[in-house]
Amino acid sequence: MDVIVVDNASDDGTVEMVTAEFPNVHLIASARNLGFSAANNRAARQGDSTYVLALNPDTRVTAGALERLLELMDSRAEVGICGCRLELEDGSFDHAARRSFPTVLGSLGHFTGIGRRQDTGRLAQYRAPDVDAGAVEAVNGAFMLMRRSVLEEIGYFDEGFWLYMEDLDLCFRCQQAGCLVWYEPSVTVIHVKHGTTGRHRGPRADYAFHYGMYRFYRKHYAPHRRLPVNTVVYVGIAAKLGVSLIRNAIGRRLPSAAPH
């Protein structure tokens, strides 16, 4: 196993820490923030391993997790991408661990919060409530185990996504190529939600999030839909970006609640 750390031009001492404490790690210190897709691609193209694991810096891999998923993928050649159960620090389920490709109604349910309070139905569609284990449309890029041969066939992460939605796009292309995306809940990884971006996204990350929504829709859905439908979707994304920028700006100015 090779461990590769790509530092996206941080200023928090990561480069010095990795160099001093982990001399066996292959460190790539970028002079600028490449974003999620480009940074992961730079690491993934190193070497010729059978599998590639994309792992966020705000995760903790539990004992035996990686070994279990490697065994699963060794035994199921039809699986191109595999994810696992993601848990928040308090032990609750991170619903982003498994997802369906977004529909207009599912997106409305998710972003209004209505779908997040339901376990079934079209408004809860984005969270893939009908999948307990096995084949699913998408898993989360925080922990994403990928078969290198599939990456070489379909292409790596689309670098047009700077941050957000690149995992959804890769899973979409994986299934278009006839491979399965697999969700394995018997394996758990801890995901410190917002550990990288913070609870209130900055303007650049906020824009990237909504641009990712736009790019995914334009790339995979818009060519098959009528112009009026596409226009409504694009206007909706732009309106949501405006609201999100205001909300996050206010959130960053408010004092954080004191921990109990």
Residue frames relative to the residue before (quaternion, step in Angstrom):
aa qw qx qy qz dx dy dz
M 1.0000 0.0000 0.0000 0.0000 0.00 0.00 0.00
D 0.1768 -0.7562 0.6240 0.0869 3.53 -1.03 0.92
V 0.1754 -0.7659 0.6108 0.0980 3.57 -0.96 0.89
I 0.0531 -0.8000 0.5971 -0.0259 3.55 -0.73 1.14
V 0.1148 -0.7767 0.6176 0.0451 3.57 -0.83 1.03
V 0.1213 -0.7606 0.6343 0.0662 3.55 -0.82 1.04
D 0.1695 -0.7839 0.5922 0.0776 3.56 -0.61 1.14
N 0.2641 -0.8013 0.5240 0.1164 3.56 -0.55 1.23
A 0.7319 -0.4561 0.2418 0.4448 3.55 0.53 1.26
S 0.2209 0.7890 -0.5425 0.1856 3.59 0.93 0.88
D 0.2447 -0.7567 0.5838 0.1634 3.56 -1.28 0.31
D 0.5093 0.6767 -0.3909 0.3603 3.57 1.21 0.56
G 0.6461 -0.5551 0.3171 0.4169 3.58 1.22 0.34
T 0.3581 0.7599 -0.4808 0.2514 3.60 1.26 0.16
V 0.6612 0.5190 -0.3176 0.4388 3.58 0.84 -0.94
E 0.6779 0.4836 -0.2893 0.4722 3.56 0.91 -0.93
M 0.6492 0.5262 -0.3172 0.4483 3.60 0.99 -0.81
V 0.6742 0.4848 -0.2996 0.4698 3.59 0.87 -0.93
T 0.6469 0.5290 -0.3182 0.4478 3.57 0.96 -0.86
A 0.7284 0.4465 -0.2425 0.4596 3.57 0.90 -0.94
E 0.8019 0.3506 -0.1503 0.4598 3.57 0.86 -0.98
F 0.7888 0.2259 -0.1139 0.5602 3.60 1.16 -0.50
P 0.0494 -0.8576 0.5116 0.0186 3.60 0.56 1.14
N 0.6543 0.5220 -0.3191 0.4445 3.62 1.17 -0.42
V 0.5625 0.5881 -0.3854 0.4350 3.56 1.30 -0.15
H 0.3783 -0.6942 0.5635 0.2397 3.56 -1.03 0.81
L 0.1118 -0.8226 0.5573 0.0145 3.56 -0.38 1.25
I 0.0887 -0.7549 0.6485 0.0403 3.54 -0.95 0.98
A 0.1013 -0.8100 0.5772 0.0215 3.58 -0.37 1.23
S 0.2024 -0.8055 0.5499 0.0882 3.55 -0.31 1.28
A 0.4653 -0.6867 0.4893 0.2695 3.55 -1.05 0.75
R 0.7776 0.1539 -0.1103 0.5995 3.59 1.26 -0.25
N 0.5822 -0.5748 0.4423 0.3674 3.54 -1.26 0.37
L 0.2446 -0.8150 0.5145 0.1061 3.54 -0.31 1.30
G 0.4672 -0.6360 0.4701 0.3953 3.56 1.18 -0.53
F 0.7109 -0.4869 0.3114 0.4007 3.55 -1.31 0.32
S 0.7067 0.4904 -0.2880 0.4209 3.59 0.69 -1.07
A 0.7166 0.4573 -0.2681 0.4533 3.56 0.70 -1.07
A 0.6485 0.5168 -0.3248 0.4549 3.60 0.98 -0.79
N 0.6675 0.4865 -0.3003 0.4770 3.58 0.92 -0.87
N 0.6370 0.5250 -0.3332 0.4557 3.58 0.99 -0.76
R 0.6310 0.5447 -0.3358 0.4386 3.55 0.99 -0.83
A 0.6812 0.4580 -0.2804 0.4975 3.58 1.05 -0.76
A 0.6771 0.5358 -0.3007 0.4050 3.57 0.87 -0.99
R 0.6763 0.5028 -0.2987 0.4478 3.58 1.07 -0.65
Q 0.5095 0.6187 -0.4308 0.4147 3.57 1.30 0.02
G 0.8478 0.1876 -0.1276 0.4793 3.58 -0.99 0.79
D 0.4021 -0.7076 0.5350 0.2267 3.53 -1.36 -0.20
S 0.1921 0.8136 -0.5250 0.1599 3.59 1.09 0.67
T 0.5950 -0.5842 0.4225 0.3553 3.56 -1.20 0.55
Y 0.7997 0.1717 -0.0626 0.5720 3.55 1.04 -0.82
V 0.1851 -0.7440 0.6326 0.1094 3.52 -1.31 0.53
L 0.1389 -0.7843 0.6009 0.0665 3.58 -0.87 0.98
A 0.1878 -0.7336 0.6438 0.1097 3.55 -0.81 1.06
L 0.0146 0.8196 -0.5666 0.0839 3.56 -0.65 1.14
N 0.3837 -0.7354 0.5156 0.2147 3.56 -0.71 1.09
P 0.5428 -0.6211 0.4469 0.3462 3.61 -1.15 0.47
D 0.6932 0.4434 -0.2890 0.4892 3.62 1.20 -0.28
T 0.5292 0.5972 -0.4224 0.4298 3.57 1.01 0.89
R 0.1424 -0.7347 0.6484 0.1400 3.54 -1.36 0.31
V 0.2740 -0.7756 0.5514 0.1393 3.55 -0.60 1.17
T 0.3420 -0.7570 0.5225 0.1922 3.57 -0.71 1.06
A 0.6774 -0.5143 0.3468 0.3954 3.54 -1.25 0.50
G 0.8401 0.2055 -0.1697 0.4724 3.55 -0.92 0.97
A 0.4622 0.7153 -0.4379 0.2880 3.59 1.23 -0.23
L 0.7084 0.4603 -0.2770 0.4577 3.56 0.74 -1.02
E 0.6375 0.5347 -0.3299 0.4460 3.59 0.96 -0.84
R 0.6530 0.5233 -0.3154 0.4475 3.58 0.95 -0.87
L 0.7021 0.4594 -0.2813 0.4657 3.58 0.88 -0.86
L 0.6010 0.5382 -0.3598 0.4687 3.58 1.10 -0.58
E 0.6321 0.5171 -0.3282 0.4748 3.58 1.01 -0.78
L 0.6393 0.5314 -0.3264 0.4498 3.57 0.96 -0.85
M 0.7115 0.4508 -0.2718 0.4655 3.58 0.82 -0.96
D 0.5913 0.5517 -0.3645 0.4616 3.59 1.13 -0.56
S 0.7297 0.4365 -0.2302 0.4733 3.57 1.03 -0.80
R 0.7599 0.2827 -0.1660 0.5613 3.61 1.22 -0.33
A 0.2106 -0.8333 0.5029 0.0915 3.53 0.09 1.35
E 0.6146 0.5747 -0.3478 0.4136 3.60 1.21 -0.41
V 0.6011 0.5598 -0.3580 0.4441 3.60 1.27 -0.25
G 0.1979 -0.8058 0.5507 0.0905 3.56 -0.69 1.11
I 0.7817 0.0972 -0.0216 0.6157 3.57 1.12 -0.76
C 0.0641 -0.8056 0.5890 0.0012 3.57 -0.95 0.89
G 0.0562 -0.7732 0.6312 0.0239 3.53 -1.08 0.84
C 0.3075 -0.7521 0.5577 0.1696 3.57 -1.28 0.13
R 0.6779 -0.4350 0.3777 0.4567 3.53 -1.34 -0.12
L 0.1547 -0.7632 0.6223 0.0800 3.55 -0.86 1.00
E 0.0980 -0.7941 0.5988 0.0363 3.55 -0.89 0.95
L 0.4490 -0.6524 0.5400 0.2851 3.53 -1.15 0.69
E 0.7091 -0.4821 0.2999 0.4181 3.57 -1.22 0.30
D 0.6830 0.4716 -0.2976 0.4717 3.59 1.11 -0.53
G 0.6097 -0.5910 0.3334 0.4097 3.58 1.30 0.15
S 0.5378 0.6214 -0.4111 0.3946 3.60 1.24 -0.10
F 0.5944 -0.6067 0.4161 0.3248 3.55 -1.24 0.56
D 0.2912 -0.7131 0.6112 0.1820 3.55 -1.01 0.87
H 0.3358 -0.8016 0.4609 0.1795 3.56 -0.23 1.30
A 0.5664 0.5955 -0.3918 0.4136 3.59 1.21 -0.24
A 0.4501 0.7084 -0.4446 0.3129 3.60 1.26 -0.14
R 0.7835 0.0436 -0.0228 0.6195 3.57 1.09 -0.69
R 0.0062 -0.8190 0.5696 -0.0686 3.53 -0.88 1.00
S 0.3527 -0.6619 0.6038 0.2701 3.50 -1.38 0.20
F 0.5723 -0.5478 0.4529 0.4090 3.56 -1.19 0.36
P 0.5257 -0.7020 0.3773 0.2976 3.59 -0.76 1.02
T 0.1689 -0.7048 0.6763 0.1321 3.49 -1.28 0.65
V 0.6655 -0.4852 0.3594 0.4387 3.58 -1.24 0.27
L 0.6929 0.4672 -0.2807 0.4721 3.59 0.85 -0.94
G 0.6475 0.5188 -0.3171 0.4592 3.59 0.99 -0.80
S 0.6461 0.5131 -0.3144 0.4696 3.57 1.03 -0.77
L 0.6309 0.5191 -0.3307 0.4723 3.58 1.00 -0.79
G 0.6632 0.5091 -0.3048 0.4561 3.56 0.95 -0.86
H 0.6700 0.5092 -0.2981 0.4506 3.55 1.00 -0.86
F 0.7648 0.4075 -0.2207 0.4475 3.56 0.73 -1.03
T 0.6331 0.4786 -0.3466 0.4999 3.59 1.20 -0.29
G 0.5079 -0.6653 0.4049 0.3680 3.56 1.27 -0.33
I 0.5070 0.6613 -0.4249 0.3537 3.59 1.24 -0.30
G 0.6880 0.4954 -0.2811 0.4496 3.56 0.90 -0.93
R 0.6199 0.5579 -0.3428 0.4324 3.57 1.15 -0.53
R 0.6963 0.4484 -0.2671 0.4927 3.57 1.23 -0.38
Q 0.6618 0.4695 -0.3010 0.5010 3.57 1.31 0.11
D 0.3640 -0.7440 0.5249 0.1963 3.56 -1.14 0.67
T 0.7758 0.1772 -0.1086 0.5958 3.58 1.26 -0.28
G 0.6433 0.5666 -0.3823 0.3451 3.53 -1.33 0.11
R 0.6936 -0.5141 0.3334 0.3788 3.50 -1.32 0.36
L 0.6391 0.5336 -0.3380 0.4388 3.59 1.04 -0.66
A 0.7006 0.4244 -0.2576 0.5125 3.61 1.19 -0.51
Q 0.3288 0.8170 -0.4378 0.1810 3.57 1.35 -0.02
Y 0.6512 0.5631 -0.3337 0.3839 3.60 0.89 -0.91
R 0.6931 0.4799 -0.2725 0.4637 3.60 1.12 -0.65
A 0.3788 -0.7574 0.4578 0.2707 3.60 1.31 0.15
P 0.0610 0.8600 -0.5051 0.0381 3.62 0.79 0.97
D 0.6560 0.5347 -0.3137 0.4305 3.59 1.17 -0.45
V 0.6545 0.4884 -0.3112 0.4862 3.60 1.26 -0.12
D 0.1707 -0.7804 0.5961 0.0810 3.55 -0.65 1.13
A 0.7688 -0.1274 0.1273 0.6136 3.56 1.07 -0.81
G 0.6863 0.4957 -0.3519 0.3993 3.55 -1.24 0.44
A 0.8241 -0.2129 0.1619 0.4993 3.53 -1.21 -0.60
V 0.0471 0.7704 -0.6300 0.0854 3.54 -0.92 1.00
E 0.5976 -0.5931 0.3825 0.3805 3.59 -1.13 0.38
A 0.8246 -0.0448 0.0586 0.5608 3.62 0.92 -0.77
V 0.1624 -0.7371 0.6455 0.1169 3.53 -1.27 0.59
N 0.6119 -0.6161 0.3857 0.3117 3.54 -1.29 0.29
G 0.5065 -0.6854 0.4497 0.2673 3.55 -1.01 0.89
A 0.4628 0.6699 -0.4596 0.3548 3.60 1.23 -0.09
F 0.7561 -0.0153 0.0125 0.6542 3.56 1.18 -0.69
M 0.1834 0.7925 -0.5462 0.1998 3.55 -0.18 1.28
L 0.1446 -0.7935 0.5895 0.0437 3.56 -0.48 1.26
M 0.0598 -0.8396 0.5379 -0.0463 3.57 -0.57 1.19
R 0.4224 -0.6716 0.5485 0.2642 3.54 -1.13 0.70
R 0.4669 -0.7150 0.4359 0.2840 3.58 -0.61 1.10
S 0.6283 0.5489 -0.3497 0.4263 3.60 0.95 -0.79
V 0.6403 0.5058 -0.3233 0.4792 3.60 1.11 -0.68
L 0.6309 0.5280 -0.3335 0.4605 3.59 0.98 -0.82
E 0.6756 0.4904 -0.3019 0.4604 3.57 0.94 -0.82
E 0.6471 0.5141 -0.3147 0.4668 3.56 1.18 -0.54
I 0.7997 0.3159 -0.1490 0.4883 3.59 0.78 -1.02
G 0.5331 -0.5822 0.4265 0.4416 3.58 1.24 -0.37
Y 0.5281 -0.6340 0.4662 0.3190 3.55 -1.17 0.56
F 0.7682 -0.2737 0.2211 0.5349 3.61 -1.14 -0.45
D 0.4628 -0.6588 0.5215 0.2825 3.57 -1.04 0.81
E 0.3123 -0.8010 0.4855 0.1585 3.58 -0.41 1.23
G 0.4732 0.6367 -0.4506 0.4094 3.56 1.28 0.17
F 0.6305 0.4330 -0.3211 0.5585 3.57 1.33 -0.23
W 0.2735 -0.7835 0.5340 0.1619 3.59 -0.46 1.15
L 0.7584 -0.1363 0.1325 0.6234 3.54 1.02 -0.89
Y 0.8046 0.2170 -0.2272 0.5038 3.56 -0.94 1.04
M 0.8493 0.2039 -0.2086 0.4401 3.53 -1.23 0.84
E 0.5005 0.6521 -0.4432 0.3574 3.60 1.22 -0.13
D 0.6209 0.5319 -0.3458 0.4605 3.59 1.12 -0.61
L 0.6260 0.5297 -0.3218 0.4733 3.57 1.05 -0.81
D 0.6578 0.5159 -0.2984 0.4606 3.56 0.95 -0.90
L 0.6615 0.5009 -0.3139 0.4614 3.60 0.93 -0.86
C 0.6472 0.5075 -0.3178 0.4718 3.60 0.98 -0.80
F 0.6150 0.5452 -0.3388 0.4580 3.58 1.04 -0.76
R 0.6967 0.4647 -0.2714 0.4744 3.58 0.86 -0.95
C 0.5911 0.5713 -0.3555 0.4448 3.57 1.12 -0.66
Q 0.7045 0.4495 -0.2674 0.4797 3.56 0.90 -0.91
Q 0.5900 0.5554 -0.3685 0.4557 3.58 1.11 -0.57
A 0.6788 0.4778 -0.2762 0.4844 3.58 1.16 -0.64
G 0.5881 -0.6239 0.3494 0.3780 3.59 1.26 0.07
C 0.5638 0.5833 -0.3935 0.4324 3.59 1.23 0.32
L 0.4805 -0.6702 0.4907 0.2814 3.54 -1.22 0.53
V 0.2245 -0.6717 0.6797 0.1908 3.50 -1.34 0.52
W 0.1448 -0.8400 0.5228 0.0063 3.57 -0.65 1.16
Y 0.1675 -0.7608 0.6211 0.0858 3.54 -1.04 0.89
E 0.0691 -0.8171 0.5720 -0.0194 3.57 -0.65 1.19
P 0.1777 -0.8466 0.4941 0.0870 3.61 -0.05 1.28
S 0.5415 0.6179 -0.4184 0.3872 3.61 1.20 -0.15
V 0.6785 0.4114 -0.2604 0.5502 3.56 1.33 -0.23
T 0.1284 -0.8205 0.5562 0.0291 3.59 -0.82 0.99
V 0.0304 -0.7488 0.6620 0.0158 3.54 -1.13 0.80
I 0.3931 -0.7143 0.5299 0.2333 3.58 -0.97 0.85
H 0.0890 -0.7926 0.6030 0.0157 3.55 -0.88 1.01
V 0.2409 -0.7640 0.5839 0.1317 3.58 -0.53 1.18
K 0.2890 -0.8101 0.4846 0.1596 3.55 0.13 1.33
H 0.8283 0.1190 -0.1503 0.5264 3.56 -0.94 0.98
G 0.3347 0.7739 -0.4851 0.2319 3.59 1.20 0.36
T 0.7069 0.4316 -0.2554 0.4988 3.57 1.17 -0.52
T 0.7950 0.3340 -0.1606 0.4802 3.58 0.79 -1.06
G 0.4549 -0.6400 0.4855 0.3844 3.58 1.15 -0.53
R 0.6484 -0.5450 0.3604 0.3907 3.57 -1.20 0.49
H 0.7633 0.2518 -0.1504 0.5756 3.58 1.04 -0.72
R 0.3520 -0.7737 0.4908 0.1911 3.56 -0.33 1.28
G 0.4596 -0.6439 0.5373 0.2925 3.52 -1.19 0.66
P 0.7184 -0.4652 0.2867 0.4305 3.62 -1.21 0.32
R 0.6617 0.5118 -0.3286 0.4384 3.61 0.91 -0.83
A 0.6786 0.4703 -0.2870 0.4857 3.58 0.91 -0.91
D 0.6250 0.5394 -0.3357 0.4536 3.58 1.03 -0.77
Y 0.6555 0.4934 -0.3086 0.4813 3.56 0.94 -0.87
A 0.6472 0.5299 -0.3209 0.4442 3.59 0.95 -0.89
F 0.6191 0.5518 -0.3375 0.4454 3.58 1.02 -0.80
H 0.7364 0.4130 -0.2370 0.4806 3.56 0.79 -1.00
Y 0.5996 0.5288 -0.3689 0.4741 3.58 1.09 -0.57
G 0.6115 0.5523 -0.3445 0.4498 3.58 1.08 -0.72
M 0.6231 0.5242 -0.3293 0.4781 3.58 1.03 -0.78
Y 0.6691 0.5040 -0.2895 0.4630 3.55 0.90 -0.97
R 0.6833 0.4937 -0.2977 0.4479 3.58 0.86 -0.96
F 0.6398 0.5217 -0.3314 0.4568 3.59 0.95 -0.82
Y 0.6687 0.4932 -0.3009 0.4680 3.58 0.89 -0.93
R 0.6766 0.5020 -0.2967 0.4497 3.57 0.83 -0.98
K 0.6884 0.5076 -0.2727 0.4405 3.57 0.98 -0.87
H 0.8334 0.2691 -0.0949 0.4734 3.56 0.81 -1.02
Y 0.7755 0.3564 -0.1848 0.4872 3.61 1.06 -0.62
A 0.6560 0.5839 -0.3275 0.3485 3.57 0.80 -1.03
P 0.6444 0.5376 -0.3615 0.4064 3.67 0.87 -0.72
H 0.7292 0.4168 -0.2278 0.4926 3.59 1.19 -0.48
R 0.6910 0.4487 -0.2757 0.4952 3.60 1.25 0.12
R 0.5914 -0.5986 0.4170 0.3435 3.54 -1.23 0.49
L 0.6704 -0.5395 0.3509 0.3692 3.52 -1.23 0.63
P 0.6560 0.5045 -0.3536 0.4360 3.68 0.81 -0.77
V 0.6359 0.5184 -0.3301 0.4668 3.59 1.01 -0.78
N 0.6624 0.5071 -0.3028 0.4609 3.57 0.89 -0.94
T 0.6405 0.5330 -0.3265 0.4461 3.57 0.97 -0.84
V 0.6506 0.5122 -0.3146 0.4640 3.58 0.93 -0.88
V 0.6490 0.5134 -0.3166 0.4636 3.59 0.96 -0.85
Y 0.6789 0.4930 -0.3028 0.4519 3.59 0.85 -0.94
V 0.6416 0.5075 -0.3213 0.4770 3.58 0.99 -0.81
G 0.6382 0.5354 -0.3209 0.4507 3.58 1.02 -0.80
I 0.6499 0.5043 -0.3133 0.4745 3.57 0.98 -0.83
A 0.6554 0.5107 -0.3115 0.4610 3.59 0.95 -0.87
A 0.6531 0.5065 -0.3147 0.4667 3.58 0.98 -0.84
K 0.6486 0.5085 -0.3210 0.4667 3.57 0.96 -0.81
L 0.6111 0.5406 -0.3527 0.4582 3.60 1.02 -0.71
G 0.6544 0.5224 -0.3187 0.4441 3.58 0.90 -0.89
V 0.6652 0.4915 -0.2955 0.4782 3.57 0.93 -0.91
S 0.6690 0.5160 -0.2998 0.4430 3.57 0.95 -0.91
L 0.6266 0.5358 -0.3406 0.4520 3.59 0.99 -0.77
I 0.6655 0.4929 -0.2983 0.4745 3.58 0.97 -0.88
R 0.6744 0.5086 -0.2978 0.4447 3.58 0.86 -0.99
N 0.6971 0.4623 -0.2866 0.4671 3.60 0.87 -0.88
A 0.6051 0.5433 -0.3572 0.4595 3.59 1.10 -0.64
I 0.6547 0.4904 -0.3046 0.4878 3.58 1.00 -0.83
G 0.6532 0.5380 -0.3090 0.4341 3.59 0.96 -0.90
R 0.6633 0.5023 -0.3119 0.4588 3.58 1.01 -0.78
R 0.6751 0.4991 -0.2961 0.4555 3.59 1.13 -0.54
L 0.6303 0.5377 -0.3390 0.4456 3.58 1.16 -0.51
P 0.5132 -0.6359 0.4614 0.3455 3.61 -1.00 0.66
S 0.4882 -0.6565 0.4926 0.2965 3.54 -1.10 0.75
A 0.5408 -0.6151 0.4639 0.3377 3.52 -1.13 0.68
A 0.4833 -0.6689 0.4786 0.2999 3.57 -0.96 0.84
P 0.4820 -0.6732 0.4656 0.3126 3.62 -0.91 0.82
H 0.4317 -0.6896 0.5199 0.2602 3.56 -1.15 0.71
